[in-house]
Amino acid sequence: MTIGASPEVVWRAVLDQVEVVGQPSWYVRTIGCRDRRASGPRPLAAGSVVPGFRVTAADPPGSLALDGVHRFSVYSLTFRLGPDGDGTRLEAHTDATFPGVLGAVYRLLVIDSRLHRVATRSILERIRRRVPTP
């Protein structure tokens, strides 16, 4: 998606959205996420934790890499930003493995149902809405 703002402005919106991506907290607890509480450096940097994710790399304003683990999956979410005309191109890339029988069922419910795609697009749209309009 292209957002009509500089990479630095979009970067701040990404960080703001990632801070709340693990809500509602009951979901994070229910599926047994490894990381349940926010901790570490702010603004987000390698080693920071938000519910459901740990920041593995941050290269402002170009990329933010997150990973997570819960009882059904091991996953990653990476945001990439770059100049695009008068705005910024924002992409979200995901990857996951689903070990065991319960992982396979979870994959069916979340990935094969396309719910994951809807959720990822929703995150991108919420980032767009966080960018101040000129």
C-alpha positions in Angstrom: 0.0 0.0 0.0 1.2 3.5 -0.7 0.6 6.2 2.0 0.9 9.9 1.2 3.6 10.7 3.8 7.3 10.4 4.3 8.9 7.2 5.5 9.7 8.8 8.8 6.0 9.7 9.4 4.8 6.3 8.3 7.5 4.7 10.5 6.0 6.4 13.6 2.5 5.1 12.6 3.9 1.6 12.3 5.5 1.8 15.8 2.2 3.1 17.3 0.2 0.3 15.7 2.6 -2.4 16.6 2.3 -1.3 20.3 -1.3 -2.3 20.2 -1.3 -5.2 17.8 -1.5 -7.8 20.6 -4.9 -6.6 21.7 -7.2 -7.9 22.9 -5.0 -9.3 25.6 -7.4 -12.2 26.3 -6.5 -13.7 22.9 -2.8 -13.5 23.6 -3.3 -15.4 26.9 -5.8 -17.9 25.4 -3.5 -19.1 22.6 -0.5 -19.1 25.0 1.8 -16.5 23.4 5.4 -16.6 24.7 5.4 -12.8 25.0 2.4 -11.5 26.9 3.5 -8.2 28.4 5.1 -5.1 26.8 8.8 -4.6 27.8 12.1 -3.5 26.6 13.2 -0.3 24.8 10.9 2.4 23.5 10.6 3.4 20.8 10.5 -0.2 19.6 14.0 -1.6 18.9 15.6 -5.1 18.8 14.7 -6.7 22.1 11.4 -4.8 22.6 8.3 -6.9 23.4 4.7 -6.2 22.6 2.0 -8.7 23.5 2.3 -11.6 21.0 5.6 -10.4 19.4 9.2 -9.7 20.0 11.1 -7.2 17.9 14.0 -9.0 16.3 15.3 -6.1 14.1 14.5 -2.5 13.6 16.0 -0.3 10.9 14.2 3.0 11.0 12.5 4.0 8.8 13.0 1.0 6.5 12.0 -2.2 8.3 10.7 -3.7 11.5 10.9 -7.4 12.1 8.8 -9.2 14.7 8.5 -12.8 15.7 6.3 -14.8 18.0 5.5 -18.2 19.4 2.3 -19.6 20.8 1.0 -23.1 21.4 -0.1 -23.5 17.8 2.5 -21.6 15.7 5.9 -20.0 15.3 5.5 -16.9 13.2 7.1 -13.7 11.9 5.8 -10.3 10.7 8.0 -7.9 8.9 7.1 -4.4 7.8 9.1 -2.8 5.0 8.9 0.9 4.1 10.4 2.8 1.2 9.9 6.0 -0.8 7.2 5.7 -3.5 6.7 9.0 -5.5 5.5 11.6 -3.0 4.6 8.9 -0.4 5.8 5.7 1.2 5.3 2.1 0.1 4.4 0.0 3.1 4.4 -3.8 3.0 3.7 -6.4 5.6 5.2 -9.9 5.1 4.3 -12.9 7.2 5.6 -16.4 7.7 4.6 -19.2 10.0 5.0 -22.8 10.9 2.2 -24.9 12.5 3.6 -27.9 14.3 1.6 -30.9 15.3 -2.1 -31.7 14.9 -3.3 -28.7 16.8 -1.1 -26.5 14.6 -2.6 -28.0 11.5 -6.1 -27.3 12.9 -5.1 -23.7 13.7 -3.7 -23.3 10.2 -7.0 -24.4 8.8 -8.9 -22.0 10.9 -6.6 -19.0 10.5 -4.7 -19.3 7.2 -6.8 -21.5 5.0 -9.9 -19.5 5.9 -8.1 -16.3 4.7 -8.8 -14.7 8.1 -5.0 -14.1 8.4 -5.0 -12.1 5.1 -7.9 -10.0 6.4 -6.1 -9.4 9.7 -2.9 -8.3 8.0 -4.7 -6.0 5.7 -6.5 -4.5 8.7 -3.2 -3.8 10.4 -2.0 -2.0 7.3 -5.2 0.0 7.1 -4.9 1.0 10.8 -1.4 2.2 10.1 -2.6 4.3 7.2 -5.3 5.9 9.5 -2.6 6.7 12.1 -0.7 8.8 9.6 -1.7 12.5 10.1 -3.3 14.1 7.1 -1.5 17.3 5.8 
